[in-house]
Amino acid sequence: MWKQFCRWRDTGVWHLIAGYLLRGCRVEAGRKPEPSAALLDAQSVPTGCLGPREHVGVDGGKRIRGRKLHLLCDLTGLPIAIGVSSAQPHDSRGGWTLLETVKPQLSRLTRVFADAAYQGLVGPAANELDVQVDIRRRPEGHAGFVPLQPLWRVERTFAWLGRNRRLLYDYEATVTSSEAFIHAAAVALMLGRLHSNG
């Protein structure tokens, strides 16, 4: 079982299956297969303490030692692209990597909603990728968590993925394995969506 998982991880099969199911879910919901708008966010996850770990760092703002999951979703909250990095770099670095990777494959993608952590992407994304980054900010005078439209949907996706016990902590030795397990969780999520609609 593990050998098959690794084969699919190393050949990108999990990524391909997730992309195929995303298009199926969107068509089933009456949308075009390829999204024109997306949601961008990141979440820091602690790492397990056993064995060596690749790309582990400390998120100073959240005081978490581990890795950071970068997520690009469509407006319904279904994952378009997934990336994993050390928790230390700023969210915008991982966000730029995702946008730079998916834009050549998603020609219709022209608008991305993100929070203030991605302010630095506004100019480069518009100039180099022809993508408008729409920054949504917390209303003045509000402290703590405030659901921002439409960004609350990507937070919900993190919660959906977090139902998978293996994703609550990052136990994987490599970033590649971490991304593969997140893709597998996204596959299960979208299969459930298609099954409930079918």
Steps between C-alpha positions, in 0.01 A plus 500: 500500500779741596695415184196583285449826687865590435472413131199730466680767705815489288317496165249773592195273479338645815526848348350383170207323669425810712500721189268263313256483793505879541382541141233234555371668817483839331311364198263314735431831677422674169831689477767504233771235548774761538459772767546868423529605866664338800566534873852497647607434858752311714495303824790402724501142631729357771731216401533167676808462716638169366782476249652757265274749329555689175405870486391559859498849647328725752202722422587793729152651490321183607793347693469170318801288409415304191392548143260729318221379274426739212159457342340640185127420479216580265213713632318192632803403710623207290882479479659612172864486610685393815851584616701425814800694629683571821281699741757782513466682163228761459164383361549707185804294391301177499206678339719629217636148438145363470385775263813472287448123474129490417458808280643335182249216544203721594475768232156613629637582847503880519401582860616374838357598839743508793550665837745778590792255531508487118518875439846456348357288218272769359752662266703195390190287437340770284818578305644151450200265516210727398320408823326758718557434871201637692603564862225467759564668837349468843257786574644771723425459868458121481739280695553126461364284222259671261360298207586689182303453180577280315814387690309312768456221243872422490500489882218247473715295262780492758241368747384234250859385445563509875243224548774269376688412815829459315488866392462648850876454541751470218674170565661466157876506448469679166289785365410280201334244727318776689357639176398151385302434820324836466415420138366160613278678757380739227420201277290345777322833555408539133400135457261549792363813334440320170348195672256713702389679183473185290 
